[in-house]
Amino acid sequence: MQRFLTAAISFLVVCLICTNVSAAISAEEAAALGGDKLTPMGAEKAGNEDGTIPEWTGGMKEPPAGYKAGEPLIDPFPDDQPLFTITAKNFKEYADKLSPGQIAVLKRYPDTAKMPVFKTRRTAAYPESVYKEVKAGAVTAEMVGGGNGLKNIQSDFPFPIPKSGLEVVWNHILRYRGGSLKRIYTQIPVQTNGAFSPVVFEDQITWGRVLEGAPPNRLFFYKQTIKAPARLEGDVLLVHENIDQVAEPRAAWIYNAGQRRVRRAPDVAYDGPGTASDGLRTADDLDLFNGAPDRYDWKLIGKQELYIPYNSYRIGDKKLKYSDIIMPGHINPDYLRYELHRVWVVEATLKPGERHIYGKRVFYVDEDQWQIAVADQYDGRGELWRVKEAHAMTHYHVKVPWSQMNSTHDLISGRLLTNGLDNELPGYSYEWNYPATEREYTPAALRRSGRK
């Protein structure tokens, strides 16, 4: 099969390298959403020719049998077994459905890294209210300011039929993740020899569209409190995330519990170091990409079939310890699940005169979720440096697709970073529809959040 699919989507894909603005799609194009050919999110409804990608039939409509409300999610497919496993020895058989970064990880750890491939299940589903908003908003949303801002947005997925790479990325940035929530999870920097020390975060995030009084350019309010280890406990990060961050830069503050002091944090953007990540991620590669897109030129390459992490419930099993999951350099493949899905491929190249540690980034975006599934990141010399994967799953009781865990493989140092695991934390780690107020997202609130 061709590496990039063209027949079914040729009317959708327009590769624009230097697009400064975009216009909303026509009413005729929007009418196709949720029809015979396109899902309500703009994905191809049909499966592929050889049947390895099935038709989308609505995603996971109900929680699986055995799930109990308020308890941790269970694997809806516990009896599924791998169809085959991709390794450093046989990857050439599947190379047209792997990213260069995925191949590099297999070659970097030839004796232990593997990609178990399971039956593809298109489980992604969103609430009906989201589908209605997507269809209504598709005919109004536009990029402005050279693509750095948006106007007339009525949904969390403003460009379900994208015409440029930046439109695809905006869908990822804005994608629906509930209205307001609180969660607790770990971030684990792993040394080359496999040694690690988890950092426990409590995140609180509220989208501007659901918070009364939020400024029109505000995308969300975010507060992150470190709960462990003791040397970092009580430190708090506050972010006011804007849509157009060129017109109105991201505002961030940090509360240092040891100093009992709040200060502005202008480096929480672009390639500023990610909190407590041991230098393994940047501020803008949390969630594989976030923040302002202005330092890169964006190119839509097209669509491709790719083996990506999907339905990653197994790795969230509360019976597992972090030591069961983490290996030197990579994740224990016994708990991974890859499936064949169609992805949009977007290439971001650093603009001349701009600064960032990543000279080029290639994103592979799942067509059903609009979540970046894989990110290959290159240094300033053009050498592949870091490979990131979002191990996707759906919180089926609230119909919110998200990642169970994000992983970062540093091909040069041999180190690993995981973000999102909660196996050793009690209960279900998400509180949806958290009743937040604007007062909770002020610099003065940092001291209250950070008290030990």
C-alpha positions in Angstrom: 0.0 0.0 0.0 1.2 3.5 -0.7 2.9 5.3 2.1 0.6 8.3 1.8 -3.0 7.7 1.0 -4.3 10.0 -1.8 -7.3 8.4 -3.5 -9.8 8.8 -0.6 -8.7 12.2 0.6 -7.2 14.0 -2.3 -10.0 16.6 -2.1 -9.0 17.3 1.5 -5.3 17.6 1.4 -3.6 20.9 0.3 0.0 21.2 1.2 0.7 24.8 2.1 4.2 25.8 3.1 3.7 29.6 3.6 0.1 30.0 4.5 -0.5 33.2 6.5 -4.3 33.0 6.9 -7.0 30.5 6.4 -10.7 30.8 5.5 -13.5 28.8 6.9 -14.7 25.8 4.8 -17.9 26.0 2.8 -21.3 24.9 4.0 -21.2 22.1 1.4 -17.9 20.8 2.9 -19.2 21.0 6.4 -22.4 19.1 5.4 -20.2 16.1 4.8 -19.2 15.9 8.5 -21.0 12.9 10.1 -22.2 11.7 6.7 -21.4 8.6 4.6 -17.7 9.5 4.1 -16.6 11.5 7.1 -17.0 11.1 10.8 -18.3 14.1 12.8 -14.7 14.9 13.5 -13.6 14.9 9.9 -11.9 11.5 9.8 -12.4 9.0 7.0 -15.3 6.9 8.1 -14.4 3.9 6.0 -11.7 1.4 6.8 -8.8 0.8 4.5 -8.7 -1.5 1.5 -7.1 -4.5 3.1 -9.3 -4.4 6.2 -6.5 -3.7 8.7 -8.2 -0.4 9.7 -11.9 -0.9 10.3 -14.8 1.4 9.6 -15.6 4.0 12.4 -19.0 3.1 13.8 -19.3 5.6 16.6 -16.4 4.7 18.8 -16.8 3.3 22.3 -20.4 4.3 23.1 -20.7 2.8 26.6 -18.2 1.8 29.4 -17.3 -1.9 29.2 -18.9 -4.6 31.3 -17.4 -4.7 34.7 -16.5 -1.0 35.0 -17.7 0.6 38.2 -18.3 4.3 38.3 -15.7 6.2 40.3 -13.1 3.4 40.1 -10.0 3.2 37.9 -10.7 2.4 34.2 -10.5 -1.2 33.2 -9.2 -2.6 29.9 -12.2 -3.1 27.5 -10.2 -5.7 25.5 -8.4 -7.9 28.1 -8.4 -11.0 25.9 -6.8 -9.3 22.9 -3.4 -10.7 21.9 -0.8 -9.2 19.6 -1.2 -10.0 16.0 2.6 -9.7 15.5 5.5 -7.9 17.1 7.9 -5.4 15.3 11.5 -5.6 16.4 14.9 -4.4 15.2 15.2 -7.6 13.2 12.0 -7.3 11.2 11.1 -3.6 11.1 12.0 -3.4 7.4 8.8 -5.4 6.7 6.7 -2.6 8.3 8.9 0.4 7.6 6.3 2.2 5.5 4.0 2.3 8.6 6.6 3.4 11.1 8.0 6.9 11.8 11.8 7.4 11.5 11.8 7.9 15.3 10.1 4.6 16.0 12.6 2.8 13.9 15.5 4.6 15.6 14.2 3.4 19.0 14.1 -0.2 17.9 17.6 0.1 16.5 18.9 1.9 19.6 17.7 -1.0 21.8 17.8 -4.0 19.5 17.6 -6.6 22.2 14.8 -5.3 24.3 12.6 -2.7 22.4 9.6 -4.1 20.7 6.2 -2.9 19.3 3.4 -5.4 19.8 0.7 -4.8 17.3 -2.9 -5.5 18.1 -6.2 -5.4 16.2 -7.2 -1.9 15.4 -10.2 -0.6 17.3 -11.4 2.9 16.5 -12.7 3.6 20.0 -12.4 7.4 20.0 -15.7 9.0 20.8 -16.7 12.5 22.0 -20.0 13.8 23.4 -22.8 14.5 20.9 -22.7 18.2 21.9 -19.1 18.3 20.7 -20.0 16.9 17.3 -22.7 19.5 16.9 -20.3 22.3 17.8 -17.7 21.0 15.3 -20.1 21.0 12.4 -21.4 24.5 13.3 -17.9 25.9 13.9 -16.3 24.5 10.8 -17.9 27.2 8.6 -16.8 30.1 10.8 -13.3 29.4 12.2 -10.3 31.2 10.7 -6.6 31.6 11.4 -5.4 35.2 11.7 -2.1 36.9 12.5 -0.1 34.6 10.2 -1.6 31.6 11.8 -0.7 32.6 15.4 -4.3 33.3 16.3 -7.9 32.3 15.6 -11.2 34.1 15.3 -14.8 33.0 15.2 -14.1 29.7 16.9 -17.2 27.8 18.0 -15.7 24.4 18.8 -12.7 22.7 20.3 -11.9 21.3 16.8 -12.1 24.4 14.5 -10.7 22.8 11.4 -12.2 19.3 10.9 -11.4 19.4 7.2 -7.9 20.9 7.4 -6.2 22.6 4.5 -2.8 23.3 6.1 -0.5 21.8 8.7 -1.1 24.6 11.1 -4.8 23.9 11.0 -4.1 20.3 12.0 -1.9 21.4 14.9 -4.6 23.9 16.1 -7.0 21.0 16.3 -4.6 19.2 18.6 -3.9 22.3 20.8 -7.6 23.1 21.3 -9.0 19.6 21.3 -11.7 18.7 23.8 -10.6 17.4 27.2 -13.6 18.1 29.3 -14.4 21.6 30.7 -12.6 21.6 34.0 -10.7 18.9 35.8 -8.2 18.0 38.5 -5.9 15.0 38.2 -2.9 13.5 40.0 -0.1 11.7 38.2 3.7 11.1 38.0 6.4 12.3 35.8 9.4 10.0 35.8 12.9 10.9 34.4 14.8 7.7 33.9 18.6 7.5 33.8 20.5 5.5 31.2 20.9 2.6 33.7 17.2 2.6 34.5 17.3 4.4 37.8 14.4 6.8 38.5 12.7 8.9 41.1 9.0 9.8 40.4 7.7 13.3 40.7 4.1 13.5 41.7 2.0 16.3 40.3 -1.5 17.6 40.9 -2.8 19.4 37.9 -5.9 21.6 37.8 -7.1 23.0 34.4 -10.1 24.9 33.4 -10.8 26.0 29.8 -11.6 29.6 29.3 -14.9 28.9 27.5 -16.4 27.4 30.7 -15.0 29.9 33.2 -17.2 33.0 33.7 -15.3 36.2 33.2 -12.4 34.7 31.2 -10.8 37.0 28.7 -11.8 36.3 25.0 -8.2 35.2 24.1 -7.8 32.9 27.1 -7.6 29.2 26.1 -7.3 27.8 29.6 -6.1 28.3 33.2 -3.6 25.8 34.5 -2.2 25.2 38.0 0.4 22.5 38.8 1.4 21.6 42.3 4.3 19.2 43.1 3.3 16.7 45.8 6.5 14.6 45.9 9.4 14.2 46.4 9.9 16.2 49.6 12.7 18.4 48.1 10.2 19.8 45.6 6.9 19.4 47.5 4.8 22.6 47.5 6.3 24.2 44.4 3.5 25.5 42.2 3.3 26.6 38.6 0.4 28.8 37.3 -0.2 29.4 33.6 -2.7 31.7 31.9 -2.7 30.1 28.4 -3.7 32.3 25.5 -4.7 31.4 22.0 -2.7 34.1 20.2 0.5 34.1 22.2 2.2 36.5 19.9 -0.4 39.2 20.5 -0.6 38.3 24.2 2.2 36.0 25.4 1.6 33.2 27.8 1.6 34.4 31.4 3.2 32.2 34.0 4.2 32.4 37.7 6.1 30.0 40.0 5.7 29.7 43.7 8.9 28.3 45.4 7.9 26.7 48.7 11.4 26.9 50.2 11.6 30.7 49.6 7.8 31.3 50.1 7.9 33.6 47.1 5.9 34.0 43.9 7.8 35.2 40.8 7.0 35.6 37.1 8.3 32.7 34.9 8.9 34.0 31.3 10.8 30.9 30.4 7.8 28.6 30.7 7.4 28.7 26.9 9.0 27.5 23.7 12.2 25.5 24.6 12.4 26.6 28.3 13.0 23.5 30.5 10.0 21.5 31.5 9.2 21.3 35.2 11.2 18.7 37.1 12.0 16.8 33.8 15.7 16.6 34.3 16.1 18.4 31.0 14.3 15.8 29.0 11.5 18.0 27.7 10.8 21.5 26.8 7.9 23.7 27.9 6.3 23.4 24.5 6.6 19.6 24.1 4.4 18.7 27.0 1.4 17.0 25.4 3.8 16.5 22.4 3.2 20.1 21.4 1.6 23.1 23.0 1.8 26.9 23.0 2.7 29.4 20.3 3.4 28.1 16.7 5.2 31.3 15.5 8.8 30.0 15.5 8.2 27.4 12.9 7.1 27.1 9.3 4.3 24.4 9.1 3.8 22.0 6.2 1.1 19.5 5.7 2.7 16.4 4.2 -0.5 14.4 3.9 -2.0 11.3 5.4 -0.3 8.0 6.3 -1.1 4.7 7.9 1.0 4.4 11.0 1.4 2.0 14.0 0.7 4.2 17.0 0.0 3.6 20.7 -3.7 3.1 21.1 -6.2 1.8 23.6 -3.4 1.8 26.2 -5.4 0.6 29.1 -3.0 -2.2 30.0 -0.2 0.1 31.0 -2.5 1.9 33.5 -3.3 -1.3 35.5 -3.1 -0.5 39.2 -1.6 -3.8 39.9 1.6 -2.7 38.1 4.5 -0.9 39.8 6.5 1.7 38.0 9.4 -0.7 38.1 7.4 -3.2 36.1 6.8 -0.6 33.3 10.1 1.2 33.0 13.2 -0.3 31.5 16.5 1.4 30.6 15.8 3.6 27.6 12.3 2.5 26.9 8.9 1.2 28.2 8.5 -2.5 28.9 6.9 -3.8 25.7 4.8 -6.4 27.6 2.4 -3.5 28.5 2.4 -1.6 25.2 -0.3 -1.8 22.6 0.1 -0.5 19.0 -2.6 -0.4 16.4 -2.7 0.7 12.7 -4.4 4.0 12.3 -4.5 6.8 9.8 -2.6 10.0 10.8 -2.1 13.4 9.4 1.6 14.1 9.0 2.8 17.7 9.7 6.3 19.0 9.5 7.5 22.0 11.4 10.8 23.6 10.4 12.4 26.3 12.5 12.2 29.7 10.8 15.5 31.4 9.8 16.6 33.7 12.6 14.5 32.0 15.3 15.9 30.0 18.2 14.8 26.6 19.5 16.6 23.4 20.5 14.5 21.5 17.9 15.4 22.5 14.4 12.6 20.3 12.9 9.7 18.5 14.3 7.4 16.0 12.6 4.0 15.3 14.1 1.8 12.3 13.4 -1.8 13.2 14.4 -4.5 10.6 14.9 -7.5 11.4 12.5 -10.1 10.3 15.0 -8.9 12.1 18.1 -6.8 15.0 16.6 -4.2 14.1 19.3 -0.6 14.0 18.3 0.3 10.3 18.6 4.0 10.4 17.6 6.5 13.3 17.4 10.0 12.9 15.9 12.2 15.8 17.0 15.5 16.8 15.3 18.3 19.0 16.5 19.8 22.0 14.8 22.0 19.8 12.6 19.1 17.8 11.3 19.9 14.7 13.4 17.0 12.8 15.0 17.2 13.5 18.7 14.1 12.7 20.6 11.0 10.6 19.9 7.8 11.1 21.8 4.7 9.0 21.9 1.2 9.6 23.4 -0.2 6.3 24.6 -3.8 7.0 23.9 -7.0 5.8 25.5 -10.5 7.0 26.1 -12.1 7.9 29.4 -15.2 6.1 28.2 -17.5 7.2 31.0 -17.1 10.8 30.0 -16.1 10.3 26.4 -12.8 12.1 26.6 -9.9 10.7 24.6 -6.5 11.5 26.1 -3.2 9.7 26.7 -2.6 7.3 29.5 1.1 8.2 29.4 3.4 10.2 27.2 6.9 8.9 26.7 10.1 10.7 25.5 13.1 8.7 24.2 16.4 10.6 24.1 18.3 8.8 21.4 21.6 10.5 22.2 21.8 10.2 26.0 19.8 7.0 26.2 17.5 8.5 28.9 13.7 8.2 29.1 10.9 10.4 30.4 7.4 9.3 31.2 4.5 11.6 32.0 1.0 10.6 33.1 1.4 7.2 34.9 -0.7 6.8 38.1 -0.3 3.1 38.8 1.1 3.7 42.3 -1.4 6.4 43.2 -4.7 5.5 44.9 -8.1 5.3 43.1 -9.1 6.9 39.9 -6.9 10.0 39.4 -9.2 12.3 37.5 -11.9 14.6 38.9 -14.0 15.8 35.9 -16.1 19.0 36.0 -14.1 20.3 38.9 -16.0 23.4 40.1 -13.2 26.0 39.7 -13.4 29.7 40.1 -11.2 32.4 38.6 -9.9 33.2 42.1 -8.1 29.8 42.1 -6.0 30.9 39.1 -4.5 34.1 40.5 -0.8 34.5 41.6 -2.1 35.0 45.2 -3.6 31.5 45.0 -0.2 30.0 44.5 0.8 30.5 48.2 -2.4 28.8 49.3 -1.8 25.8 46.9 1.8 25.4 47.9 1.6 25.3 51.6 3.0 22.1 53.0 
